[in-house]
Amino acid sequence: MKYYELPYFGKVDLNKLEDAYDAEMELEEQEISLSIFFDSTSISEVVLGDLENFLQNIEESNNASLEYILNDFNSESSITKDFIKYFIENLEDEIADMIDFESTIKSPENQLLENLQLTNIAIYPESNSEFAVLDYAIEIEDELSDDLLVVILDKSGKLIRITWES
């Protein structure tokens, strides 16, 4: 048996991997769910290195993802903008205590964008493309929204795409 201590997950038998591992972490006073999904029962040192590097740099991946979201929001054709507009148009009463609709400093869209919260990270270390999937939700009346803004990254942390899931 070859055990390895993975950040957040503890000891993992690298020669007898389970399909999935789950853990929790705190980031900026928010509880984040972490999951790792394996396709095989063992992994190479290279894959292990990529996985460990990602786990040790989750805060940086979150910051990069938020930057990708902001860039998408400011682009002409934007999933993020559609996501934010959906909340403003369909849940105006529910978000009224979060948003100052009369503000001349920040638009309601920008205010709501600032309320995105990272809730879940799924990691697929053996994937050649979609290495990490970061889910962002908006907390409304003490509950996280079912609608998620999802950022998908490759193993180097580069953006693959942003999607909206519900």
Order of alpha helices (4+ residues) and beta strands (2+ residues): beta-beta-beta-beta-alpha-alpha-alpha-alpha-alpha-beta-beta-beta-beta-beta
